[in-house]
């Protein structure tokens, strides 16, 4: 994420005391600790590197895989990550990405990410790195979980708008909700916190379900802040009916589309070798497709916030009727993303948005 100004509020007997302003910067290393496992072996050979692999991870790779090394790689706010270098049964080089996180929060994050990536891979296999598995390591203190997928070396270039939006539209159009409803079969995590994605047949009710869940976490984690709760209540009682009910009036319907769920700048990359665009760190659910692109208007985005991406996407996917309410819907959908991000990042300037 880009630099953000964080405002932490402290509670007093009389209410909220305005707080100190702090600057948040993206992590340059992974915040998590390398799991203290008994190092496993690959085909009776030691594995080099600074990230020891649990045998349970080694055994999940395709038969005939020879692992050569496992090293810390990348930066993450809530997990620790590694790149695994290997060769397959035919002697061809292969690379895998491993993510680990601790305790119940780590379990929820990585189970959600695995299920999310599997759902995306099933619908759009050329749009996400192939997921393999998730599970629990042989570490008892603290309980530690892992997620394993293909590793893709990414460039620093901005994603090509045509390719990104073509792939995104194809995924949205091809997706089919298994229940015909909005939601997902587990609560996926956007950031480090779970979304309330239990199945709901009504798009209006489902959106309210998401917002209430984000507001509840916000209050529990960050405490009360100005008139935020009252604003959210007014949003639900007054704005949502005016903006969302017309989507399903006069014979119109909303298709539950599979969305990535957290498609900001940091979760999109371009393959260094092939130029193919990939998305990752997903928190999927089935929703109105316009919900996907609402996150692009957030201030954390420096790339996909450009109108070239929005216009490219809409030129391919179209705008839901009534078209004249698109900007209202886009702004309102972004409220959910911002409210959830505020809970993840200890208040912050997300609340100011």
Secondary structure, DSSP 8 states (H G I E B T S, - for coil): ---EEEE--EEETTEEE---EEEE---SS-SS---------BTTB--BSSS---HHHHTTS-TT-EEEEEEE-S--SS-EEEEEEEE-TTS-EEEEEEEEEEHHHHHHHHHHHHHHHHHHHHH-TTTS--EEEEEEEEEETTEEEEEEEE---B-SS---HHHHHHHHHHHHHH---SSSSBB-SS--EETTEE-----BS-HHHHHHHHHHHHHHHHHHHH---TTHHHHHHHIIIIIHHHHHGGGGSTT-----EEE-S--SGGGEEEBTTT--EEE-S---EEE-THHHHHGGGSTT-SSTTSHHHHHHHHHHH---SSGGGHHHHHHHHHHHHHHHHHHHTTS-HHHH-
